[in-house]
Amino acid sequence: MSIELDLWYTLDAENNTIPCTLHQWGQMYHTIEGQQRRKVAFDDIGEIQVSTVFLGLDHNHFGGRPLLFETMVFNGNGNDIYCERYSTWKEAEEGHKTALEWVNNGCPDEEE
């Protein structure tokens, strides 16, 4: 059984993504330091939460640039109402700002 080595990623000191082993990736999820390191940004806006994190697992199932970061918006009931994914830390920071603007504009086009 072969395992794809470009499936898991970790971050270097400058927040660049680098391929890693499953064990290295797991350290980001099983240590407090790793969990804190994965947070790109988090904001509460009333009852709404905007969260952007480093996933470290490629969510681009169709090829191309790996999608390793994710911004999600959760409503007051804890349901996700927005999700976008990115390849770099910088894109994730910009995506978080875009999600904040979306929330501040009343979550237009949100399906009830």
C-alpha positions in Angstrom: 0.0 0.0 0.0 1.5 3.4 -1.0 0.8 6.6 0.8 0.9 9.9 -1.0 3.6 12.1 0.7 2.2 15.3 -0.6 -1.1 14.9 1.3 0.0 16.3 4.6 1.7 19.6 5.3 3.1 21.5 8.2 4.3 25.1 8.6 7.8 26.5 8.8 8.8 29.5 10.9 7.6 31.9 8.2 4.2 30.2 7.8 5.2 28.6 4.5 3.7 25.2 3.9 6.0 22.2 3.6 5.1 18.5 2.9 5.5 16.3 5.9 4.9 12.8 7.3 1.6 11.8 8.8 3.3 11.7 12.2 4.5 15.4 11.8 1.1 16.4 10.7 -0.5 14.7 13.7 1.7 16.7 16.1 -0.1 19.8 15.0 -3.4 18.2 16.2 -2.2 16.5 19.3 -0.1 19.2 21.0 -1.4 22.5 22.4 1.5 24.4 20.6 0.5 22.8 17.3 -3.2 23.7 17.8 -2.3 27.3 18.6 0.1 27.4 15.6 -2.7 26.4 13.2 -4.9 29.4 14.0 -4.7 32.1 11.3 -7.4 34.4 12.7 -10.6 34.2 14.8 -13.3 36.8 15.3 -16.7 37.0 17.1 -19.2 39.4 15.6 -22.3 39.2 17.8 -23.4 35.6 17.7 -21.4 34.9 14.5 -17.9 33.4 14.6 -15.4 33.7 11.8 -12.5 31.2 12.0 -9.5 30.7 9.7 -7.2 27.8 10.3 -4.4 25.8 8.7 -5.7 22.4 7.9 -2.5 20.8 6.8 -4.3 18.3 4.7 -4.8 19.0 1.0 -8.6 19.5 0.4 -8.1 20.0 -3.4 -9.4 16.7 -4.6 -9.3 17.7 -8.2 -5.6 18.4 -8.6 -3.8 21.7 -8.8 -2.5 23.8 -5.9 -3.1 22.2 -2.5 -5.9 23.8 -0.5 -4.5 23.8 3.0 -6.3 26.6 4.8 -10.0 27.2 5.5 -12.2 30.1 6.6 -15.6 29.2 8.1 -18.4 31.3 9.4 -20.7 29.9 12.0 -24.1 31.4 12.9 -25.5 31.7 16.4 -26.7 28.1 16.2 -23.3 26.8 15.4 -24.2 26.0 11.8 -21.6 26.8 9.1 -22.9 29.4 6.7 -19.7 30.1 4.7 -16.6 28.2 3.7 -13.6 29.1 1.6 -10.2 27.4 1.2 -6.8 28.7 0.3 -3.3 27.5 -0.6 -1.1 30.0 1.5 -1.2 31.8 4.8 -1.3 35.1 3.1 -4.4 34.1 1.0 -6.0 32.8 4.2 -5.4 36.1 6.0 -7.0 37.9 3.0 -9.8 35.4 2.9 -10.5 36.0 6.6 -10.9 39.7 5.9 -13.2 38.9 3.0 -15.4 36.8 5.3 -15.5 39.5 7.9 -16.7 42.0 5.2 -19.3 39.4 4.2 -20.6 39.2 7.8 -20.5 42.9 8.3 -22.6 43.3 5.1 -25.3 41.1 6.6 -24.2 37.7 5.1 -25.7 38.4 1.7 -27.0 35.5 -0.3 -27.0 33.2 2.8 -29.5 30.4 2.4 -31.8 30.1 5.4 
